[in-house]
Each structure stands twice: as structure tokens, then as C-alpha cells.
């Protein structure tokens, strides 16, 4: 799902604000590190590099990744707020990946209104929770 849908997500991001907004369960970074590296290499090579603005769990793997990639900002909520799902807005797509337990699965919804509203929520949250 991740590799197959990435080109469409990138096209959709280019029609919106070039930013992935959302939150990430740290298990996604553990389980899909190859895809994360692959997708970021594509962004670096593109004419319009994307931004990533994600909240994640305050754990070692996310601390190591933080600041490693240009235009990728990972912020942490207090430890009492733990994400167990990866959820991001990519243009007109809402993507959810459940990777904490097997079987892993993903869900994608294409809805321009829903994602426009979620982008607005994440922008506000981004300004409030540093």
C-alpha cells in the first residue's frame, strides 16, 4: 500500500500545501524504516520538496530520527498521550496505518473537504503545541 500509493499522495500534496500533517505511532518508524527512507529520498530529489509536520511518541527511535532529515519536523506530546496509530493528511488523502500489532493494515480515504479541515486543525495544533 505504501509504495503503490506514494506517487498519488505526492501529486495530491503538490496540489495542496506540500505538507504531510499528522501523528505517527513510533512502531511505524520501527516497522517501515525502509519505506520512510525511500519516500524521503524521492522528496529530496523532487522539484518541490515536501514538509513533514508530525507528532509522535517520545521514544528513542523518534528522538534519533528527529532533525535527521531536512523539512521533517517531529514533535512530541507528553508521555501520557501515546499514539497507537499513524495518521496523516497528504493532500486530499487521509491515511491511517496500524503497525503496533500484527496483522498490520492501512486505510486511505480520499476526501478534499475532510482533509482541508484536518489540515486546518493540524496547523492550529502545530502553533499551540511545540
Secondary structure, 3 states (H helix, E strand, C coil): CHHHHHHHHHHHHHHCCCEEEEEECHHHHHHCHHHHHHHHHHHHHCCCCCEEEEEECCCHHHHHHCCCCCCEEEEECCCCCCCCCEEEEECCEEEEEECCCCCCEEEEEECHHHHHHHHHHHHHHHHHCC
